[in-house]
Amino acid sequence: MSTVLNENVAPPKGKPKWLRVKLPTGKKYTQLRGLVDKYDLHTICTSGSCPNMGECWGEGTATFMILGNVCTRSCGFCGVKTGRPENVDWAEPEKVARSIKIMGIKHAVVTSVDRDDLKDMGSIIWAETVKAIRRMNPTTTLETLIPDFQGIEKHLDRIIDVAPEVVSHNMETVKRLTREVRIQAKYERSLEVLNYLKKQGINRTKSGIMLGLGEHEDEVITTLADLRSVNVDVVTIGQYLQPSKKHLPVKEFITPEQFKKYEEIGLEMGFRHVESGALVRSSYKAHKHIL
């Protein structure tokens, strides 16, 4: 059964009550917010105005983005700038590692823009960042939320060799909508990346999808089944929200009941963890995904 009655329906007006978020509070949040401001540290949590920032910081988790803030791809859902990126900052691995140390982060999530302009797709900086974090923060666990590196195995191998506790790569949407939503990405290629990571020995793999872009219920279930077919361990399912008027519109606000249904279906399929809810983002409860 479809969760979308008409794909040409006008975007819904106004956010439903379940998308309202409380302002982040708490001693740990206040402490980390002060450190971020004092040392001019850069996290996705702050730059992306994540609704879960207070909760995650309170649990000692934060997300960092490397390789600049300009992406070579132009996905229809993403608020990151697209265009010609700046030169690689080879001091960045140490800067990120130092930020994690200053903030006292227990579990760090590292992500990046796509760097299709580089011969190595940015994979060398990725590996060096993990190494630097390990040296400076030996007790901090790691999740790397990686791009597809165009599916090139030698670039993926650099991530595999430094062995993060969790390696994540997001599908973002169902197969039918991939060309519209992700443009330069391919549904099958993302599955192949996740399959390769697992086959090469990554202990915990993870992926995420957004809902509300016009997908049907059966397509979401098929996507979950596809992820399980390549032995993905963890999946996150959240509500897509339009970053600006230039981006794809929200076709539907998914109800909490529907998110709960997808969670139950995912767990029945055999996922170790399923985070499913309107405010769920890729890094939500990430510290639990290593367990």
Backbone as a ProteinNet text record, in pm:
[ID]
protein_1_A
[PRIMARY]
MSTVLNENVAPPKGKPKWLRVKLPTGKKYTQLRGLVDKYDLHTICTSGSCPNMGECWGEGTATFMILGNVCTRSCGFCGVKTGRPENVDWAEPEKVARSIKIMGIKHAVVTSVDRDDLKDMGSIIWAETVKAIRRMNPTTTLETLIPDFQGIEKHLDRIIDVAPEVVSHNMETVKRLTREVRIQAKYERSLEVLNYLKKQGINRTKSGIMLGLGEHEDEVITTLADLRSVNVDVVTIGQYLQPSKKHLPVKEFITPEQFKKYEEIGLEMGFRHVESGALVRSSYKAHKHIL
[TERTIARY]
84.7	0	86.9	52.1	131.4	103.5	207.4	188.1	166.6	168.4	147.4	26.4	-75.8	-197.7	-182	-108.5	-89.5	46.5	133.8	269.3	274.2	167.3	163.8	92.3	60.2	-9.1	78.6	14.6	88.9	160.1	278.7	350	263.6	272.6	193.3	233	135.8	163	178.4	290.2	313	359.7	451.1	503.2	407.3	390.6	305.3	369.1	288.8	335.1	450.4	458.1	564.8	702.7	707.4	836.4	886.2	811.7	856.7	963.7	1069.9	1180.9	1203.6	1251.6	1286.9	1427	1449	1583.3	1677.4	1799.9	1894.5	1930.6	1934.6	1966.9	2056.6	2092.5	2169.9	2312.9	2372.5	2507.5	2610.1	2602.1	2699.2	2687.5	2564.4	2544.3	2603.8	2572.4	2621.6	2774.1	2835.1	2980.4	3040.2	2984.7	3036.4	3010.1	2895.7	2864.6	2968	3007.8	3109.1	3243.7	3282	3409.9	3410	3298.9	3287.4	3304.1	3239.4	3248.3	3387.7	3444.2	3573.9	3685.8	3686.2	3795.7	3760.1	3642.2	3598	3603.1	3544.7	3541.8	3424.9	3440.7	3337.3	3274.1	3145.8	3071.7	2949.5	2906.2	2781.6	2664.8	2678	2572.4	2531.4	2631.6	2602.9	2574.9	2656.3	2637.8	2509.9	2466.2	2342.8	2222.2	2241.9	2132.7	2053.7	2124.1	2059.7	1964.3	1843	1745.9	1784	1878.3	1917.4	2047.5	2094.7	2226.1	2237.5	2138	2145.1	2152.3	2070.6	2067.6	2200.4	2249.9	2375.1	2493.9	2503.8	2616.3	2609.8	2488.8	2473.7	2521.6	2523.4	2571	2715	2780	2920.7	2946.1	2848.7	2862.4	2854.7	2941.4	2936.2	2981.7	2939.7	2971.2	3054.4	3161.5	3254.1	3258	3267.3	3274.9	3413.3	3472.4	3606.2	3600.4	3714.2	3732.1	3653.2	3634.4	3570.6	3420	3359	3212.7	3150.7	3225.1	3172.5	3179.3	3066.9	3056.7	3059.9	3117.5	3121.5	2991.2	2901.3	2772.6	2661.1	2548.6	2439.3	2309.3	2308.7	2190.8	2073.4	1955.3	1837.9	1787.4	1840.2	1791.4	1886.9	2012.1	2119	2146.9	2163.4	2188.1	2333.2	2424.4	2566.4	2588.4	2674.4	2704.6	2764.1	2735.2	2795.7	2875.9	2984.6	3069.5	3212.9	3307.2	3448.4	3503.3	3540.9	3589.9	3725.8	3758.8	3890	3995.5	4121.9	4230.9	4221.8	4272.9	4272.8	4360.6	4308.4	4383.9	4448	4576.5	4643.7	4664.5	4636.1	4642.5	4508.4	4408.6	4273.7	4264.2	4329.2	4319.6	4357.2	4466.2	4508	4408.3	4351	4253.4	4128.8	4081.9	3963.5	3994.1	4108.8	4148.1	4158.6	4213.4	4227.5	4090.2	3998.7	3863.1	3795.5	3811.1	3751.2	3810.3	3938.9	4005.7	3957.5	3949.9	3905.1	3762.3	3676.9	3536.5	3514.6	3616.7	3602.6	3500.2	3497.3	3397.5	3428.1	3326.6	3342.6	3325.6	3231.8	3206.4	3196.2	3285.8	3289.3	3238.4	3156.9	3113.9	3181.9	3245.4	3312.9	3245.5	3213.7	3156.1	3228.1	3188.2	3253.7	3163.7	3201.5	3141.8	3198.8	3138.1	3197.3	3308.6	3421.2	3534	3572.1	3481	3506.4	3614.9	3655.1	3760.1	3899.7	3912	4042.4	4065.5	4190	4221.9	4187.9	4208.6	4181.5	4043.4	3962.6	3826.4	3825.4	3942.5	3951.9	3980.8	4001.6	4016.5	4143.7	4247.7	4371.9	4350.1	4286.1	4254.1	4162.4	4069.4	3981.9	4063.5	4154	4234.1	4323.4	4382.8	4470.8	4392.8	4267.7	4184.1	4155.6	4120.7	4096.4	4222.5	4337.2	4463.7	4493.5	4471.9	4499.5	4407.5	4280.7	4185.8	4229.1	4270.7	4316.7	4437.9	4532	4653.9	4621.6	4535.7	4510.5	4399.1	4312	4195.6	4179.9	4271.8	4274.3	4150.3	4073	3953	3825.2	3835.9	3718.8	3686.1	3560.1	3516.8	3472.5	3470.2	3452.1	3348.3	3271.1	3189.2	3230.8	3254.5	3283.3	3163.8	3101.4	2989.4	3046.5	3074.3	3155.3	3072.3	3129.1	3067.9	3091.7	3045.8	3062.3	3199.4	3280.1	3412.1	3399.7	3282.2	3250.4	3265.1	3258.8	3265.8	3403.6	3506.1	3642.9	3704	3737.4	3775.9	3902.7	4002	4126.6	4104.6	4003.4	3970.5	3894.9	3803.7	3731.8	3827.9	3929.4	4026.6	4098.5	4115.5	4182.3	4098.5	3968.3	3879.6	3883.6	3876.7	3877.4	4005.2	4117.5	4247.5	4260.2	4189.8	4199.5	4089.6	4000.2	3904.3	3824.8	3741.1	3650	3552.7	3501.2	3405.5	3280.1	3237.3	3120.8	3155.9	3119.1	3131.7	2991.6	2954.2	2819.9	2824.8	2727.7	2708.7	2559.5	2506.5	2361.7	2304.8	2195.9	2119.3	2037.5	1993.7	1918	1771.4	1744.9	1607.4	1588.7	1467.7	1435.4	1490.8	1493	1555	1491.7	1359.7	1290.4	1325.7	1350.8	1375.4	1523.4	1610.6	1753.7	1805.1	1769	1821	1778.8	1655.7	1606.6	1667.1	1680	1722.5	1874.5	1946.8	2092.1	2170	2106.4	2157.5	2281.6	2400	2522.4	2547.5	2460.9	2478.2	2395.7	2423.9	2350.5	2309.9	2185	2131.1	2212.6	2235	2308.7	2452.1	2513.1	2652	2662.7	2566.4	2568.4	2553.9	2467.1	2453.9	2584.1	2649.4	2776.6	2884.5	2885.9	2981.2	2959.7	2835.2	2803.3	2836.2	2811.8	2843.1	2993.7	3068.9	3215.1	3273.5	3223.7	3272.6	3255.8	3138.2	3110.9	3197.2	3208.5	3287	3435.9	3481.6	3622.6	3650.2	3549.5	3574	3528	3458.5	3405.9	3298.9	3317.8	3232.4	3090.1	3074.2	2941.2	2919.8	2826.1	2792.2	2654.9	2634.1	2516.6	2474.2	2344	2294.8	2172.5	2132	2017.5	1934.7	1805.1	1715.4	1626.3	1581.4	1487.9	1351.7	1247.1	1110.8	1039.8	937.2	860.3	892	964.5	1002.8	913	813.2	722.8	736.1	809.2	827	699.4	685.1	572.5	618.9	524.2	557.1	628.9	580	643.7	786.2	812.9	948.7	1043.3	992	1073.8	1108.6	1010.4	1032.4	1132.2	1121.7	1217.3	1357.8	1370.9	1502.9	1562.2	1480.2	1527.5	1571.8	1494.8	1531	1662	1680.4	1805.5	1924.8	1907.5	2015.4	2048.3	1945.5	1971.2	2036.8	2007.2	2065.8	2217.2	2269.5	2415.8	2466.7	2384.4	2421.9	2451.1	2380.7	2391	2332.9	2401.7	2363.4	2267.9	2284.8	2212.3	2149.3	2025.6	1961.4	1893.5	1902.7	1832.5	1729	1610.9	1499.8	1443.7	1449.7	1405.2	1320.5	1267.6	1184.8	1270.9	1250.1	1316.2	1253	1338.3	1293.4	1366.5	1296.1	1350.7	1444.6	1574.2	1669.6	1640.3	1590.2	1558.1	1458.1	1406.1	1308.2	1368	1501.1	1568.9	1575.1	1551.5	1564	1430	1436.1	1315.5	1212.2	1085.1	982	949.4	898	845.3	711.5	698.5	571.3	475.7	532.7	448.3	523.9	452.1	507	463.2	560.1	532.3	492.5	390.2	339.2	429.4	426.2	501.7	462.4	335.4	288.4	353.7	370.2	432.6	581	646.9	788.5	803.8	710.9	714.9	696.7	609.4	587.2	715.2	785.4	910.6	1016	1017	1111.1	1084.9	958.3	922.3	955.8	929.6	961.7	1112.3	1190.1	1335.4	1392	1341.2	1388.3	1352.8	1234	1194.1	1284.7	1335.9	1426.9	1563.9	1596.8	1723.5	1825.4	1788.4	1881.2	1911.2	2035.3	2073.9	2012.8	2014.2	1953.1	1871.5	1753	1672.5	1631.8	1680.4	1639.2	1541.2	1414.4	1311.1	1221.1	1221	1140.2	1159.2	1066.3	1068.1	1198	1251.3	1370.3	1500.4	1492	1612.3	1701.1	1829.8	1929.4	2037.2	2129.3	2227.5	2303.2	2333.4	2416.3	2335.6	2204	2120.6	2148.7	2177.6	2210.6	2327.7	2418.6	2528.3	2614.7	2626.1	2711.9	2658.7	2528.8	2471.6	2493	2531.8	2538.4	2665.4	2756.8	2876.6	2853.5	2740.5	2714.4	2658.8
-120.8	0	124	222.1	344.4	436.6	508	612	746.4	750.6	872.9	852.1	932.1	914.3	967.7	1076.4	1137.9	1203.7	1158	1210.4	1356.3	1406.1	1544.8	1636	1582.9	1661	1777.3	1889.6	2006.7	1975.7	2034.4	2011.8	2051.4	1979.2	2012.8	2147.5	2217.6	2348.8	2336.4	2386.6	2384.2	2250.6	2253.6	2129.4	2076.2	1945.5	1886.3	1898.1	1875.5	1896.2	1805	1685.5	1592.9	1633.8	1740.2	1789.8	1909.5	1946.9	2055.9	2003.8	2080.5	2035.4	2132.9	2077.3	2159.5	2215.6	2332.7	2390	2302.7	2278.9	2195.3	2258.1	2175.2	2222.4	2120.6	2148.9	2055.2	2101.9	2056.2	2097.5	2058.4	1933.4	1885.9	1964.8	1991.2	2068.9	2208.5	2273.1	2409.3	2412.5	2312	2303.8	2288.8	2197.1	2174.7	2294.3	2357.5	2476.1	2584.8	2599.6	2698.2	2666.9	2538.4	2497.7	2519.6	2485.7	2504.6	2651.2	2739	2882	2936.8	2893.6	2945	2909.4	2785.9	2738	2735	2787.8	2792.1	2653.2	2556.6	2418.7	2402.1	2311.7	2294.2	2155.8	2152.6	2026.9	2039.4	1926.9	1923.5	1957.4	1920.5	1944.5	2091.7	2181	2324.2	2382.8	2349.9	2408.9	2360.7	2239.4	2185.9	2208.8	2277	2303.3	2176.5	2069.6	1940.6	1945.3	1892.3	1895.1	1807.9	1716.4	1624.6	1664.2	1783.9	1825.6	1815.4	1865.3	1861.5	1720	1630.4	1491.5	1421.4	1438	1370.4	1422.8	1554.3	1611.6	1568.7	1558.5	1514.5	1372.2	1292.8	1154.7	1140.4	1255.7	1253.1	1217.6	1244.6	1215.4	1344.4	1357.1	1472.8	1430.7	1507.9	1476.3	1587.6	1547.5	1641.3	1618.6	1727.3	1715.5	1756.5	1674.8	1701.4	1730.6	1773	1800.6	1921.2	2017.8	2142.5	2140	2250.1	2260.1	2287.7	2254.5	2265.5	2127.8	2079.7	1944.5	1947.8	1844	1836.3	1781.5	1735.7	1685.6	1783.7	1769.9	1866.1	1793.6	1720.8	1643.7	1737	1693.6	1778.2	1797.1	1719.9	1726.8	1799.6	1820.5	1858.5	2008.4	2063.5	2205.6	2247.3	2151.2	2185	2250.2	2351	2420.1	2323.2	2346.9	2267.2	2359	2306	2388.2	2338.4	2430.6	2395.7	2403.8	2289.9	2291.7	2359.2	2396.2	2454.3	2344.1	2386.1	2289.9	2210.8	2088.4	2002.8	2063.5	2065.8	2112.4	1990.4	1971.8	1852.2	1856.1	1971.1	1980.9	1944.1	1920.9	1895	1773.2	1661	1547.2	1581.6	1657	1696.4	1793.8	1882.4	1978.7	1907.5	1809.7	1734.4	1655.5	1588.8	1509.8	1598.4	1718.5	1811.2	1859.3	1884.7	1926	1819.2	1693.3	1582.8	1573.9	1596.6	1592.9	1707	1826.8	1943.3	1923.4	1868.8	1849.7	1726.3	1640.4	1519.6	1423.7	1411	1327.9	1179	1104.2	959.5	881.5	927.3	860.2	968.3	964.8	1065.8	1008.7	1086.6	1053.6	1151.5	1098.9	1182.4	1161.9	1271.8	1264.2	1363.2	1370.3	1463.8	1494.6	1599.7	1625.4	1523.9	1515.5	1435.5	1516.5	1452.1	1518.9	1443.1	1444.4	1378.2	1448.7	1568.1	1642.7	1588.7	1507.8	1456.5	1315.6	1285.2	1151.9	1042.1	1072.2	971.9	989.6	1082.6	1110.7	1157.9	1196.3	1239.3	1126.8	1005.3	889.2	894.6	960.6	969.6	1055.4	1170.6	1255.5	1181.2	1106.1	1025.2	932.6	857.9	762.8	833.9	944.6	1019.1	1078.9	1116.3	1170.8	1064.7	945.6	836.1	806.6	802.7	775.4	883	1008.9	1119	1113.7	1082.5	1070.2	957.5	845.3	731.3	768.8	841.3	880	972.2	1070	1172.5	1135.2	1043.1	1005.9	854.1	783.1	636.8	565.6	630.6	564.5	604.5	697.7	742.1	641.4	601.7	512.3	596.8	532.1	607.8	547.4	636	600.3	690.3	631.7	710.9	701.3	815.8	824.4	869.5	773.8	800.2	821.2	894.4	898.1	766.3	755	625.9	609.4	717.8	712.5	652.7	676.3	622.5	470.1	407	261.6	204.6	288.8	243.5	175.9	49.9	-32.4	16.1	64.2	106.1	225.2	307.1	418	366.5	275	213.6	137.6	77.3	-0.1	85	214.5	302.7	317.7	318	322.7	189.3	82.8	-51.6	-74.9	-27.9	-51	15.7	129.2	197.5	152.8	67.5	-6.9	75.6	169.8	236.3	133.6	162.7	70.1	54.3	162.9	160	232.8	174.7	245.2	257.4	380.7	409.9	473.6	437.9	502	506.4	625.4	641.9	616.7	540	522.3	648	716.4	841.4	824.1	744.3	731.6	597.4	575.2	449.7	453.3	336.7	324.7	417.7	422.5	501.5	649.7	700.8	843.8	881.3	782.9	810.1	911.6	897.1	989.6	1132.9	1152.7	1286.9	1342.1	1257.3	1302.6	1314.5	1215.9	1210.4	1245.1	1249.1	1293.1	1216.5	1244.1	1177.9	1042	1002.6	873.3	765.8	639.6	526.8	433	391.4	302.9	174.6	109.1	-17.5	1.5	112.4	136.7	151.7	220.4	234.3	99	14.1	-121.2	-199	-184.2	-253.5	-206.2	-76	-22.5	-87	-91	-150	-299.2	-366	-508.3	-531.5	-448.3	-461.9	-437.9	-336.5	-306.5	-427.4	-488.1	-602.4	-722.4	-748.5	-863.4	-848.9	-723.9	-700.8	-692	-720.6	-736.6	-625.6	-524.1	-421.3	-485.4	-469.5	-538.3	-485.4	-352.7	-293	-194.5	-224.9	-133.2	-72.6	43.2	122.6	204.3	233.1	319	395.4	495.6	575.5	618.9	637.2	687.4	796.7	886.1	993.1	959.7	999.4	977.8	1111.7	1108.2	1229.1	1291.2	1217.4	1267.3	1212.6	1135.2	1078	927.9	867.5	722	650.8	525.2	441.7	346	301.6	211.1	86.2	27.9	-94.5	-69.2	51.9	87.2	100.2	155.1	165.6	26.1	-61.9	-199.4	-270.8	-247.7	-307.6	-256.4	-127.5	-69.8	-131.8	-147.7	-213.5	-356.5	-426.9	-564.2	-567.5	-470.7	-462.5	-441	-356.9	-331.5	-457	-529.9	-654.5	-759.2	-754.7	-853.3	-839.8	-720.4	-701.9	-692.6	-743.6	-759.5	-628.9	-522.9	-398.5	-422.1	-370.6	-397	-293.8	-167.5	-56.6	29.2	72.3	163	276.5	396.9	512.4	558.7	595	637.2	765.8	874.8	1003.8	1080.1	1191.7	1277.3	1374.3	1380.7	1482.8	1617.9	1719	1857.2	1943	2026.3	2105.6	2214.1	2210.3	2310.2	2451.5	2465.5	2596.5	2576.8	2684.7	2676.2	2619.7	2620.5	2567.5	2414.7	2356.8	2212	2141.5	2011.3	1931.6	1959.6	1969.8	1995.2	1870.7	1891.7	1781	1740.8	1613.4	1564.9	1520.9	1478.7	1423.3	1426.1	1454.6	1438.1	1301.2	1216.1	1079.8	1079.6	1004	1001.9	918.6	947.7	865.1	717.6	690.6	552.4	480	550	489.1	464	559	538.9	417	402.4	287.5	157.5	161.1	42.2	2.3	100	69.5	15.4	68.9	17.8	-129.8	-164.3	-303	-394.8	-348	-426.7	-448.9	-342.1	-352.9	-449.7	-444.7	-536.5	-681.3	-700.2	-834.5	-886.9	-795.3	-834.2	-877.7	-833	-873.7	-764.7	-637.7	-529.4	-529.7	-501.1	-496	-373.9	-262.2	-139.1	-75.1	-23.4	56.1	182.3	297.4	425.9	486	493.2	537.2	639.9	761.6	867.9	996.2	1087.8	1211.5	1290.4	1294.8	1375.7	1296	1169.8	1087.3	1135.7	1148.7	1181.4	1073.7	1078	969.9	938.6	1042.3	1022.5	1000	993.6	983	853	867.5	754.2	671.3	738.1	667.4	590.2	636.3	568	428.3	405.8	274.2	174	224.8	139.2	54.9	78.9	-5.3	-125.7	-125.6	-230.9	-357
0	0	0	-79.2	-90	27.2	69.8	170.5	102.6	-30.8	-106.7	-196.5	-180.5	-258.3	-399.8	-414.6	-544.8	-547.4	-636.2	-638.8	-682.7	-745.7	-790.7	-691.4	-576.9	-474.9	-429.6	-395.3	-349.8	-218.9	-197.4	-71.2	47.8	156.9	275.4	332.5	389.5	447.8	599.1	648.9	792.7	842.6	938	994.6	1100.7	1105.8	1209.3	1347.3	1449	1586.1	1623.9	1562.2	1601.3	1548.5	1466.5	1418.5	1498.8	1600.2	1686.9	1781.3	1795.7	1880.2	1994.9	2104.3	2219.6	2200.4	2253.3	2249	2331.1	2278.5	2353.7	2487.1	2589.7	2724.1	2792.8	2914.8	2994.3	3014.9	3124.1	3162.2	3056.4	3007.2	2908.6	2779.3	2735.2	2613.2	2628.4	2739.4	2762.7	2762.9	2825.2	2830.4	2689.7	2610.3	2475.5	2385.5	2399.1	2320.4	2347.2	2471.9	2507.2	2445.5	2445.5	2385.3	2234.4	2169.7	2024.4	1987.8	2064.7	2037.1	2069.8	2181.2	2225.1	2128.8	2082.4	1997.1	1848.1	1814.2	1674.5	1611.5	1680.8	1632.3	1535.7	1439.1	1336.6	1346.9	1369.7	1374.2	1284.2	1230.1	1153.4	1245	1369.7	1467.7	1469.3	1472	1478.7	1341.7	1241.8	1109	1043.8	1078.1	1022.1	1110.7	1224.2	1319.1	1348.7	1380.7	1401.2	1520.1	1504	1613.6	1731.5	1710.7	1817.2	1886.3	1857.6	1906.5	2058.9	2130.4	2275.8	2329.3	2272.5	2316.9	2288.2	2165.2	2127.4	2206.4	2218.5	2294.2	2440	2492.3	2630.3	2651.8	2543.7	2550.3	2501.3	2474.2	2435.6	2291.2	2202.7	2060.5	1980.1	1878.2	1788.8	1650.5	1548.3	1409.3	1347	1279.1	1216.5	1065.5	988.7	843.4	794.7	709.8	657.4	506.9	453.7	309.6	262	351.3	313.8	323	278.1	284.7	147.8	40.2	-95.9	-160.3	-210	-265	-417.7	-476.9	-623.3	-680.9	-596	-642.9	-605.7	-670.9	-651.9	-621.3	-512.2	-472.7	-441.7	-481.2	-468.2	-327.3	-231.7	-93.9	-0.9	-44	48.2	48.7	168.2	183.5	171.1	154.4	138.9	2.9	-1.3	-126.6	-227.8	-355.9	-461.6	-553.5	-608.2	-693.9	-694.2	-712.2	-712.3	-569.7	-511.8	-373.4	-360.9	-238	-209.9	-206.7	-203.2	-194.4	-64.4	-67.6	50.7	159.6	281	396.9	463.3	440.9	491.9	643	703.7	850	913.9	831	882.1	974.3	944.8	1036.9	1180.1	1197.8	1332.5	1395.3	1313.7	1365.6	1418	1342	1385	1511.8	1512	1629.4	1753.2	1735.5	1848.2	1896.8	1803.4	1841.4	1926	1884.9	1959.1	2099.2	2110.2	2241.5	2330.9	2274.7	2352.1	2402.4	2316.4	2352.2	2439.1	2449.6	2530.8	2473.2	2341.1	2273.2	2293.8	2333.6	2354.3	2224.8	2141.6	2013.2	1906.5	1808.8	1703.3	1572.9	1504.4	1369.3	1274.6	1172.1	1073.1	938.8	871	737.9	647.7	521.3	429.7	312.3	240.6	110.1	11	-106	-214.3	-279.5	-307	-372.8	-500	-596.3	-723.7	-804.4	-758.5	-827.6	-797.1	-693.1	-650.4	-704.5	-738.2	-790.4	-690.3	-562	-458.2	-396.8	-451.7	-402.7	-256.5	-206.4	-67.2	29.7	-20.9	66.8	152	103.4	181.5	305.6	288.6	404.4	500.4	446.1	530.9	621	561.3	638.8	739.7	699.2	789	905.7	880.9	988.8	1093.7	1049.1	1143.7	1224.4	1157.9	1227.4	1331.3	1295.3	1387.7	1509.2	1486.1	1597.4	1690.9	1633.6	1714.1	1799.7	1739.4	1813.9	1930.7	1906.3	2006.2	2103.2	2060.6	2141.8	2141.4	2205.1	2193.9	2247.2	2332	2385.6	2310.7	2216.9	2141.1	2031.6	2024.1	1916.4	1796.6	1679.1	1555.7	1461.6	1400	1284.3	1168.7	1052.2	933.1	839.2	811.3	718	584.4	497.7	378.9	252.3	153.8	20.6	-50.8	-174.9	-243.3	-309.6	-313.6	-380.1	-520.6	-582.6	-715.9	-722.2	-607.1	-600.8	-627.4	-628.2	-659.8	-536.7	-550.3	-435.6	-366.3	-439.9	-375	-281.6	-312	-221.3	-98.6	-119.9	-8.1	82.9	23	100.8	204.5	175.2	272	399	383.3	499.9	573.3	498.3	557.2	636.8	585.3	649.7	786.8	806.8	936.8	1032.8	986.7	1068.8	1170.7	1125.6	1219.9	1278.3	1396.6	1457.1	1372	1308.6	1220.5	1091.3	978.2	850.1	790.9	760.6	712.8	574	491.9	361.9	335.9	313.7	305.7	166.4	161.7	38.3	8.8	112.1	109.6	68	-36.6	-83.9	-154.7	-202.5	-271.2	-413.6	-477	-609.1	-712.6	-717.1	-819.3	-812.4	-693.3	-675.8	-674	-685.2	-669.6	-771.4	-897.4	-999.8	-969.7	-923.3	-892.8	-764.4	-663.9	-531.4	-520.6	-575.8	-557.6	-684.9	-795.6	-925.7	-971.3	-913.8	-961.1	-896	-805.4	-737.3	-805.6	-769.5	-824.5	-710.7	-714.4	-610.6	-600.3	-713.6	-713.7	-666.3	-703.5	-662.8	-511.1	-452.2	-306.9	-238.4	-292	-237.1	-251.8	-366.4	-390.3	-292.6	-262.7	-165.6	-28.8	15.5	146.1	148.2	38.8	27.9	34.6	-35.4	-37.5	102.2	171.1	306	398	392.7	479.9	441.5	312.8	267.4	299.3	309.1	339.6	489.8	569.4	711.8	804	751.9	841.5	931.3	1060.2	1157.6	1158.6	1149	1159.9	1045.4	955.7	847.3	872.1	811.4	844.8	723.4	713.7	606.5	655.6	577	617.2	497.6	521.2	417.1	475	385.2	421.2	363.2	431.6	383.2	363.1	279.1	252.8	118.5	32.7	-99.5	-211	-172.9	-271.7	-287	-195.4	-200	-154.7	-195.1	-152.6	-42.9	36.3	146.4	97.4	-11.8	-59.6	-107.8	-156.8	-199.8	-80.5	28.8	150.7	201.3	204.1	250.6	158.9	28	-66	-40.4	-12.4	17.2	143.7	245.8	368	338.9	256.6	220.8	141.9	53.2	-23.1	70	170.8	266.8	347.4	386.1	459.8	370.5	240.7	148.6	138.5	173.5	174.9	319.6	411.4	552.1	626	588.6	665	804.2	906.1	1044.9	1103.7	1063	1125.9	1016.8	1039.1	944.3	1020.5	964.8	1020.5	919.1	968.3	882	940.9	864.2	915	813.9	857.3	772.8	693.4	562.1	480.9	508.4	525.9	541.1	438.2	369	260.1	312.3	272.9	323.2	273.2	148.9	91.5	-21	-74.6	-182.6	-310.7	-320.4	-438.5	-437	-321.1	-306.6	-329	-338	-360.2	-251.1	-286.8	-186.2	-105.5	13	92.9	33.1	-1.8	-56.8	53.7	166.7	273.3	405.4	513	646.5	698.1	721.3	763.6	911.2	945.5	1082.2	1173.8	1303.7	1398.7	1391.1	1364.5	1355.3	1237.5	1124.8	1008.4	1033.1	1099.3	1135	1225.8	1320.7	1410.9	1332.9	1233.5	1151.6	1078.3	1021	951.5	1048.3	1170.1	1270.8	1298.9	1317.6	1346.7	1229	1107.7	987.8	978.1	1003.4	996.7	1098.1	1219.2	1322.5	1288.6	1231.9	1189.1	1078	995.2	887.1	938.3	1059.6	1116.6	1137	1117.4	1148.6	1298.4	1332.8	1474.2	1542.9	1472.6	1523.9	1412.3	1445.6	1354	1427.8	1380.9	1437.1	1337.8	1374.3	1281.3	1349	1296.2	1354.2	1276.2	1292.5	1214.1	1230	1351.5	1377.4	1372	1332.3	1323.9	1209.1	1237.7	1137.3	1140.3	1044.6	1029.4	1157.6	1236.2	1355	1482.1	1471.4	1590.1	1665.2	1795.3	1882.8	1828.5	1757.5	1691.2	1788.2	1911.9	2010.3	2042	2021.5	2050.2	1936.7	1821.8	1702.9	1698.1	1791.9	1798.9	1889.9	1961.4	2060.6	1994.7
[MASK]
+++++++++++++++++++++++++++++++++++++++++++++++++++++++++++++++++++++++++++++++++++++++++++++++++++++++++++++++++++++++++++++++++++++++++++++++++++++++++++++++++++++++++++++++++++++++++++++++++++++++++++++++++++++++++++++++++++++++++++++++++++++++++++++++++++++++++++++++++++++++++++++++++++

